């Protein structure tokens, strides 16, 4: 620890190089207010217990206390554009048929027949239906959840069809995302997110994007451990050394909002402070574009009298405008270039920037607390003609496959995801072998991990709450 760090208050120490806000302030096209804001809070420095990652009873408690009370991204509106369209969302042992009942009416039915419990639709499926019929005994329900038919109704005088409506989870739509919550007593999605984070999400207008690549893969690591691998840039120098010359890793900014949202901003086009003085502005630009012929045009771009960051912003703006048939002239350099990562507790990451316009979703494996399902969805702006393309079908990778094998995946980014997930295998095994029963976190660079685990603790301190009938 440096002498400067010793004199600061806990959580006040920062990388001595330019801050994220210093870097963004020099951009040619200025950033909006949501980019220029900061919201850090010191949340303590005690170790985080490792039981939450390795104890199967802890995972059981999460299904009873956490997943039944939180807002979760179930599907995009473009998955269910027409009345009768549905998408099945599964999380752990729970399953929902998310369906469009009317133009502005989306519902999420618990995916189970009220006769003997058979799933009405297979896990992970999408389609269109006029009814939801049980494949076992033929009981059926209308789109609005009302009971349509009980086969041999004469044998069920005790089953009041008016009371045999499909139970519903709560549903809200924000930013083109359909969110569900099993708890009838939970706060609204707006209150859950809080005013500042809500204002950010609304400013992105993500309802005007669509999923053009969707990749899913199962991992032999706990869902929380997997999520936390993507919550900080502290690992970049060791795990992704190839990107450090053009990634301001230690300069990244970290923010927390209420109980359920946090973010980082990681600037691109600026050399890592760990490599200070080793690279010229042209070196930084060359490093970023090496091996990518789509960026080169008739020759490798030149910095000239400017900076690598500005050259990259100009190049990306032109490239993405053409690729998406969109006008990005008014979009800030920071939104064009930088990595903005927002975690919406418990299992969604939103990346609203233009260079990395993505969504991550993580779900626990209900049968093995050491495994989880990780999804990457790339978003594109809806074309200027307003015609929204259909969302991409998921590409499912096996454990052995590289992310680079997924159709539509940028090879360079696929390698980065492979590097991240290689660490996870070793981390899960290491935690189970360790004599130390806690994670020691940095006060600033790993604040998102601490903030996330505080939210986990909040829900795990509550009594079990099973899904119940509410309409």
C-alpha positions as CSV (number, residue, x, y, z in Angstrom):
1,X,0.0,0.0,0.0
2,X,1.3,3.5,-0.9
3,X,1.7,6.2,1.7
4,X,-1.1,8.2,-0.1
5,X,-3.4,5.2,0.3
6,X,-2.6,4.9,4.0
7,X,-3.8,8.5,4.7
8,X,-7.1,8.2,2.9
9,X,-10.4,7.2,4.5
10,X,-11.6,3.7,3.8
11,X,-12.9,3.5,0.2
12,X,-11.4,6.9,-0.8
13,X,-8.3,5.6,-2.5
14,X,-8.2,5.9,-6.3
15,X,-5.8,5.1,-9.1
16,X,-3.5,8.1,-9.4
17,X,-3.9,8.2,-13.2
18,X,-6.7,10.2,-14.9
19,X,-10.1,9.2,-13.7
20,X,-12.9,8.0,-15.9
21,X,-14.5,11.4,-15.7
22,X,-11.2,13.2,-16.6
23,X,-11.0,11.0,-19.7
24,X,-14.6,11.6,-20.7
25,X,-14.4,15.3,-20.2
26,X,-11.9,15.6,-23.0
27,X,-14.1,13.9,-25.6
28,X,-15.2,15.9,-28.7
29,X,-18.9,14.9,-28.5
30,X,-19.9,15.4,-24.9
31,X,-21.4,12.7,-22.7
32,X,-24.9,13.0,-21.2
33,X,-25.6,13.5,-17.5
34,X,-26.1,9.8,-16.7
35,X,-22.5,9.2,-17.9
36,X,-21.1,12.1,-16.0
37,X,-22.6,11.2,-12.7
38,X,-20.9,9.3,-9.8
39,X,-22.4,7.4,-6.9
40,X,-19.9,5.4,-4.9
41,X,-20.4,4.4,-1.2
42,X,-18.0,2.6,1.1
43,X,-19.8,-0.5,2.3
44,X,-17.3,-2.0,4.7
45,X,-14.2,-4.2,4.2
46,X,-15.0,-7.5,6.0
47,X,-14.5,-10.8,4.2
48,X,-17.5,-12.2,2.3
49,X,-18.2,-15.8,3.4
50,X,-17.5,-18.6,0.9
51,X,-20.4,-20.8,2.1
52,X,-22.7,-19.0,-0.3
53,X,-20.8,-20.4,-3.3
54,X,-20.2,-24.0,-2.1
55,X,-23.0,-25.0,0.3
56,X,-26.0,-26.8,-1.3
57,X,-28.2,-25.8,1.6
58,X,-27.4,-22.1,0.9
59,X,-28.5,-22.6,-2.7
60,X,-31.8,-24.2,-1.5
61,X,-32.3,-21.1,0.7
62,X,-31.9,-18.8,-2.3
63,X,-34.7,-20.6,-4.2
64,X,-36.9,-20.1,-1.1
65,X,-36.0,-16.6,-0.1
66,X,-34.3,-14.7,-3.0
67,X,-35.7,-15.9,-6.3
68,X,-39.3,-15.7,-5.1
69,X,-39.0,-12.0,-4.2
70,X,-37.0,-10.3,-6.9
71,X,-37.6,-8.7,-10.3
72,X,-36.1,-10.8,-13.2
73,X,-35.7,-10.2,-16.9
74,X,-37.8,-12.9,-18.5
75,X,-37.8,-12.0,-22.2
76,X,-37.8,-9.1,-24.6
77,X,-41.0,-7.6,-26.1
78,X,-39.8,-8.6,-29.6
79,X,-40.0,-12.3,-28.4
80,X,-43.8,-11.8,-28.0
81,X,-44.8,-9.1,-30.6
82,X,-48.3,-10.5,-31.3
83,X,-51.3,-11.6,-29.3
84,X,-50.9,-15.3,-28.5
85,X,-47.1,-15.2,-28.7
86,X,-45.4,-16.7,-25.7
87,X,-41.9,-17.3,-24.2
88,X,-41.1,-19.7,-21.4
89,X,-38.8,-18.3,-18.7
90,X,-37.2,-20.8,-16.3
91,X,-35.2,-20.0,-13.2
92,X,-34.2,-22.8,-10.9
93,X,-37.3,-24.9,-10.2
94,X,-39.7,-22.2,-11.3
95,X,-41.2,-21.8,-14.8
96,X,-43.4,-19.1,-16.4
97,X,-45.3,-18.8,-19.6
98,X,-44.9,-15.1,-20.5
99,X,-47.5,-14.3,-23.1
100,X,-49.1,-11.3,-24.9
101,X,-52.8,-11.3,-24.1
102,X,-53.4,-7.9,-25.7
103,X,-51.6,-5.0,-27.3
104,X,-50.6,-3.6,-23.9
105,X,-51.3,-6.7,-21.8
106,X,-48.5,-9.1,-21.0
107,X,-48.9,-11.8,-18.4
108,X,-46.7,-14.5,-16.8
109,X,-48.5,-17.7,-15.9
110,X,-47.0,-20.3,-13.6
111,X,-46.2,-23.0,-16.0
112,X,-48.0,-25.9,-14.4
113,X,-51.4,-27.6,-15.0
114,X,-53.8,-27.1,-12.0
115,X,-54.9,-30.7,-12.4
116,X,-51.8,-32.8,-11.6
117,X,-49.0,-30.3,-12.2
118,X,-47.6,-31.2,-15.6
119,X,-45.9,-28.3,-17.4
120,X,-48.1,-26.7,-20.0
121,X,-45.2,-25.7,-22.2
122,X,-41.7,-27.2,-22.4
123,X,-38.8,-25.3,-20.7
124,X,-37.1,-22.6,-22.8
125,X,-39.6,-22.7,-25.7
126,X,-41.3,-19.9,-27.7
127,X,-44.2,-19.9,-30.0
128,X,-47.8,-18.8,-30.6
129,X,-50.9,-20.3,-29.1
130,X,-54.7,-19.8,-28.9
131,X,-54.8,-21.8,-25.7
132,X,-52.5,-23.6,-23.2
133,X,-53.4,-27.3,-23.0
134,X,-51.9,-29.9,-20.7
135,X,-50.3,-32.7,-22.8
136,X,-51.2,-35.2,-20.0
137,X,-55.0,-35.1,-19.6
138,X,-56.0,-32.2,-21.9
139,X,-57.1,-29.6,-19.4
140,X,-56.8,-26.2,-21.2
141,X,-56.7,-22.5,-20.5
142,X,-57.5,-19.4,-22.6
143,X,-54.9,-16.7,-23.2
144,X,-56.4,-14.6,-20.4
145,X,-55.8,-17.5,-18.0
146,X,-59.4,-18.5,-17.6
147,X,-60.1,-22.2,-17.6
148,X,-61.3,-23.3,-21.1
149,X,-62.0,-27.0,-20.6
150,X,-61.8,-29.7,-17.9
151,X,-62.0,-33.1,-19.7
152,X,-64.8,-35.2,-18.1
153,X,-66.0,-32.2,-16.1
154,X,-68.7,-34.4,-14.7
155,X,-66.0,-36.1,-12.5
156,X,-64.8,-32.8,-11.1
157,X,-67.8,-31.1,-9.5
158,X,-65.5,-29.9,-6.8
159,X,-63.3,-28.0,-9.3
160,X,-64.8,-24.5,-9.8
161,X,-63.7,-23.4,-13.2
162,X,-64.0,-19.8,-12.2
163,X,-61.4,-20.4,-9.4
164,X,-59.2,-22.6,-11.7
165,X,-57.6,-19.6,-13.5
166,X,-53.9,-19.9,-14.1
167,X,-52.0,-18.2,-11.3
168,X,-49.9,-15.3,-12.4
169,X,-46.6,-13.7,-11.4
170,X,-46.4,-9.9,-11.6
171,X,-45.2,-8.4,-14.9
172,X,-43.8,-5.0,-15.8
173,X,-42.2,-3.7,-19.0
174,X,-39.2,-1.4,-19.1
175,X,-36.8,-0.6,-21.9
176,X,-38.3,-3.3,-24.1
177,X,-37.6,-5.9,-21.4
178,X,-40.3,-7.9,-19.7
179,X,-39.7,-8.4,-16.0
180,X,-41.4,-10.8,-13.7
181,X,-41.7,-11.1,-9.9
182,X,-43.4,-14.0,-8.0
183,X,-44.0,-11.9,-4.8
184,X,-47.3,-10.0,-4.7
185,X,-46.0,-7.9,-1.9
186,X,-42.7,-6.8,-3.6
187,X,-42.2,-3.2,-4.5
188,X,-42.9,-2.0,-8.0
189,X,-40.1,-2.3,-10.5
190,X,-39.6,1.4,-10.4
191,X,-39.2,1.4,-6.6
192,X,-37.0,-1.7,-6.8
193,X,-34.6,0.0,-9.2
194,X,-34.7,3.5,-7.5
195,X,-35.0,6.9,-9.1
196,X,-31.4,7.4,-10.4
197,X,-31.0,3.9,-11.9
198,X,-34.5,4.1,-13.4
199,X,-33.7,7.5,-15.0
200,X,-30.5,6.0,-16.6
201,X,-32.4,3.0,-18.0
202,X,-35.1,5.2,-19.5
203,X,-32.4,7.5,-21.1
204,X,-31.0,4.5,-23.0
205,X,-34.2,3.8,-24.9
206,X,-33.4,0.2,-25.2
207,X,-36.9,-0.5,-26.4
208,X,-35.5,0.7,-29.7
209,X,-33.1,-2.2,-30.0
210,X,-33.4,-5.8,-30.7
211,X,-31.4,-9.0,-30.0
212,X,-29.3,-9.9,-33.1
213,X,-27.0,-12.5,-31.4
214,X,-28.0,-14.8,-28.5
215,X,-25.5,-17.3,-27.0
216,X,-26.1,-19.5,-24.0
217,X,-23.7,-21.8,-22.2
218,X,-23.8,-23.9,-19.0
219,X,-20.8,-23.5,-16.6
220,X,-19.4,-25.6,-13.7
221,X,-19.4,-22.6,-11.3
222,X,-22.0,-21.1,-8.9
223,X,-24.2,-18.5,-10.4
224,X,-23.0,-15.7,-8.1
225,X,-19.4,-16.5,-8.6
226,X,-19.9,-16.4,-12.4
227,X,-21.7,-13.0,-12.2
228,X,-19.0,-11.5,-10.1
229,X,-16.3,-12.4,-12.6
230,X,-17.9,-9.6,-14.8
231,X,-18.3,-6.9,-12.1
232,X,-14.8,-5.4,-12.1
233,X,-12.0,-4.5,-14.4
234,X,-9.4,-5.3,-11.7
235,X,-8.8,-8.7,-13.5
236,X,-8.0,-7.2,-16.9
237,X,-4.2,-6.9,-16.6
238,X,-3.7,-10.6,-15.6
239,X,-6.6,-12.2,-17.4
240,X,-6.9,-10.1,-20.6
241,X,-3.4,-8.7,-21.1
242,X,-4.0,-8.4,-24.8
243,X,-6.6,-5.6,-24.3
244,X,-4.7,-3.7,-21.6
245,X,-2.9,-1.3,-24.0
246,X,-6.3,0.2,-25.0
247,X,-8.3,-0.3,-21.9
248,X,-8.2,2.0,-18.9
249,X,-8.7,-0.8,-16.4
250,X,-7.5,0.7,-13.1
251,X,-9.2,4.1,-14.1
252,X,-12.6,2.5,-14.3
253,X,-15.4,4.1,-12.3
254,X,-17.7,2.1,-9.9
255,X,-21.1,3.2,-8.6
256,X,-23.9,1.8,-6.5
257,X,-27.6,2.8,-6.6
258,X,-29.9,1.7,-3.7
259,X,-30.0,-2.0,-3.0
260,X,-30.4,-3.5,-6.4
261,X,-28.4,-1.7,-9.1
262,X,-24.6,-1.0,-9.5
263,X,-22.4,-0.2,-12.4
264,X,-18.9,0.4,-13.8
265,X,-17.7,2.6,-16.6
266,X,-14.5,1.3,-18.2
267,X,-13.0,3.7,-20.8
268,X,-11.5,2.4,-24.0
269,X,-8.9,4.0,-26.3
270,X,-6.8,4.8,-23.3
271,X,-3.8,2.8,-22.1
272,X,-4.0,0.9,-18.8
273,X,-2.2,2.9,-16.0
274,X,-0.2,-0.3,-15.3
275,X,1.5,0.1,-18.7
276,X,2.1,3.9,-18.4
277,X,4.6,5.3,-20.9
278,X,5.0,2.1,-22.9
279,X,2.7,3.0,-25.8
280,X,2.2,6.0,-28.0
281,X,-1.3,7.1,-29.1
282,X,-0.6,5.4,-32.5
283,X,0.4,2.2,-30.7
284,X,-2.9,2.2,-28.7
285,X,-4.9,2.6,-31.9
286,X,-2.8,0.0,-33.7
287,X,-3.3,-2.5,-30.8
288,X,-7.0,-2.1,-30.8
289,X,-7.4,-2.6,-34.6
290,X,-4.8,-5.3,-35.1
291,X,-6.3,-8.4,-36.8
292,X,-9.6,-6.7,-37.5
293,X,-9.8,-6.1,-41.2
294,X,-13.3,-4.7,-40.9
295,X,-11.9,-1.7,-39.1
296,X,-9.1,-1.0,-41.5
297,X,-10.8,-0.1,-44.7
298,X,-8.0,0.8,-47.2
299,X,-5.3,0.9,-44.6
300,X,-4.6,1.1,-40.9
301,X,-6.2,4.3,-39.4
302,X,-3.9,7.0,-38.2
303,X,-4.1,9.2,-35.0
304,X,-2.6,12.3,-36.7
305,X,-2.6,15.2,-34.3
306,X,-5.4,13.8,-32.1
307,X,-5.6,10.9,-29.7
308,X,-6.2,7.2,-30.2
309,X,-9.5,7.5,-28.2
310,X,-10.9,10.2,-30.5
311,X,-9.8,8.3,-33.7
312,X,-11.5,5.2,-32.3
313,X,-14.7,7.2,-31.5
314,X,-14.8,8.6,-35.0
315,X,-14.1,5.3,-36.6
316,X,-16.7,3.4,-34.5
317,X,-19.4,6.0,-35.1
318,X,-19.0,5.7,-38.9
319,X,-18.8,1.9,-38.7
320,X,-21.8,1.4,-36.5
321,X,-23.9,4.0,-38.3
322,X,-23.5,2.0,-41.5
323,X,-23.9,-1.4,-39.9
324,X,-27.1,-0.6,-38.1
325,X,-28.5,1.9,-40.7
326,X,-28.8,4.4,-37.9
327,X,-27.9,8.0,-37.3
328,X,-25.3,8.2,-34.4
329,X,-24.0,11.7,-35.1
330,X,-25.5,13.0,-31.8
331,X,-24.3,10.0,-29.7
332,X,-21.5,10.9,-27.3
333,X,-18.0,9.5,-27.8
334,X,-18.2,7.8,-24.5
335,X,-21.4,6.0,-25.4
336,X,-19.8,5.0,-28.7
337,X,-16.7,3.6,-27.1
338,X,-16.8,2.8,-23.5
339,X,-18.0,-0.2,-21.6
340,X,-21.0,0.6,-19.4
341,X,-22.0,-2.4,-17.2
342,X,-25.1,-2.2,-15.0
343,X,-26.1,-5.1,-12.7
344,X,-29.8,-5.3,-12.0
345,X,-30.1,-7.7,-9.0
346,X,-30.3,-10.6,-9.0
347,X,-29.3,-11.9,-12.4
348,X,-29.1,-9.3,-15.2
349,X,-26.4,-7.2,-16.7
350,X,-27.3,-4.3,-19.0
351,X,-24.6,-2.9,-21.3
352,X,-26.2,0.2,-22.9
353,X,-23.1,1.5,-24.9
354,X,-22.7,1.2,-28.7
355,X,-19.4,-0.7,-28.8
356,X,-20.6,-3.3,-26.4
357,X,-24.4,-3.3,-26.6
358,X,-25.2,-6.4,-24.6
359,X,-27.3,-8.1,-22.0
360,X,-26.0,-10.9,-19.7
361,X,-28.4,-13.2,-17.9
362,X,-27.4,-15.7,-15.2
363,X,-29.5,-18.5,-13.8
364,X,-28.7,-21.1,-11.2
365,X,-28.9,-24.8,-12.1
366,X,-31.7,-26.2,-9.9
367,X,-29.9,-29.6,-9.6
368,X,-26.3,-28.5,-8.9
369,X,-25.3,-25.4,-7.0
370,X,-21.9,-25.6,-8.7
371,X,-23.4,-24.9,-12.1
372,X,-25.2,-22.1,-13.8
373,X,-26.6,-21.0,-17.1
374,X,-24.9,-17.9,-18.7
375,X,-26.4,-16.0,-21.6
376,X,-25.0,-13.3,-23.8
377,X,-27.3,-11.2,-26.0
378,X,-26.1,-8.6,-28.3
379,X,-28.4,-5.7,-29.1
380,X,-28.6,-3.5,-32.2
381,X,-30.6,-0.4,-32.9
382,X,-33.9,-0.9,-34.8
383,X,-33.2,0.3,-38.4
384,X,-34.2,3.8,-39.4
385,X,-37.2,2.3,-41.4
386,X,-38.7,1.2,-38.1
387,X,-39.0,-2.4,-39.1
388,X,-37.9,-4.5,-36.1
389,X,-36.1,-7.7,-37.1
390,X,-37.0,-10.9,-35.3
391,X,-34.8,-11.7,-32.3
392,X,-32.0,-14.1,-32.9
393,X,-32.5,-17.8,-32.0
394,X,-30.2,-18.9,-29.1
395,X,-27.0,-20.6,-30.0
396,X,-26.4,-23.3,-27.2
397,X,-22.7,-24.1,-26.6
398,X,-21.5,-27.2,-24.8
399,X,-19.0,-27.1,-21.9
400,X,-16.1,-27.9,-24.3
401,X,-17.0,-25.3,-26.9
402,X,-15.3,-21.9,-27.2
403,X,-17.4,-18.7,-27.4
404,X,-15.6,-18.1,-30.6
405,X,-17.6,-21.0,-32.2
406,X,-20.9,-19.2,-31.8
407,X,-22.4,-17.7,-35.0
408,X,-22.3,-14.0,-34.9
409,X,-19.8,-13.8,-32.0
410,X,-16.9,-11.4,-32.6
411,X,-13.8,-13.7,-32.3
412,X,-11.8,-11.2,-30.2
413,X,-14.7,-10.8,-27.7
414,X,-15.3,-14.6,-27.7
415,X,-11.7,-15.1,-26.6
416,X,-12.2,-12.6,-23.8
417,X,-15.2,-14.6,-22.6
418,X,-13.2,-17.8,-22.7
419,X,-10.5,-16.2,-20.6
420,X,-13.1,-15.1,-18.0
421,X,-14.7,-18.5,-17.8
422,X,-11.5,-20.4,-17.6
423,X,-10.9,-18.6,-14.3
424,X,-14.3,-19.7,-13.0
425,X,-13.4,-23.4,-13.2
426,X,-10.4,-22.8,-11.0
427,X,-12.1,-20.4,-8.7
428,X,-15.0,-22.8,-7.8
429,X,-12.6,-25.6,-7.1
430,X,-10.2,-23.3,-5.2
431,X,-13.0,-22.1,-2.9
432,X,-13.9,-25.6,-2.0
433,X,-10.2,-26.5,-1.4
434,X,-9.4,-23.4,0.6
435,X,-8.6,-23.2,4.3
436,X,-9.7,-19.5,4.2
437,X,-13.4,-19.2,4.4
438,X,-13.9,-15.7,3.0
439,X,-13.3,-13.4,0.0
440,X,-11.2,-10.3,0.7
441,X,-12.4,-7.5,-1.6
442,X,-11.0,-4.2,-2.7
443,X,-12.8,-1.2,-1.3
444,X,-13.3,0.5,-4.7
445,X,-12.6,-1.8,-7.6
446,X,-14.6,-4.6,-6.2
447,X,-17.4,-2.6,-4.6
448,X,-20.0,-4.1,-7.1
449,X,-19.2,-7.6,-5.7
450,X,-19.7,-6.4,-2.1
451,X,-22.9,-4.4,-3.0
452,X,-24.3,-7.5,-4.8
453,X,-23.6,-9.8,-1.9
454,X,-25.1,-7.4,0.5
455,X,-28.3,-7.7,-1.5
456,X,-28.0,-11.5,-1.3
457,X,-27.6,-11.2,2.5
458,X,-30.7,-9.0,2.7
459,X,-32.9,-11.6,1.0
460,X,-31.3,-14.6,2.8
461,X,-32.1,-13.0,6.1
462,X,-35.9,-13.1,5.3
463,X,-38.1,-16.1,6.0
464,X,-38.8,-18.6,3.2
465,X,-41.5,-17.4,0.8
466,X,-43.0,-19.9,-1.6
467,X,-44.9,-18.8,-4.8
468,X,-48.5,-18.4,-4.0
469,X,-51.8,-18.0,-5.9
470,X,-52.3,-14.4,-6.7
471,X,-54.2,-12.8,-9.7
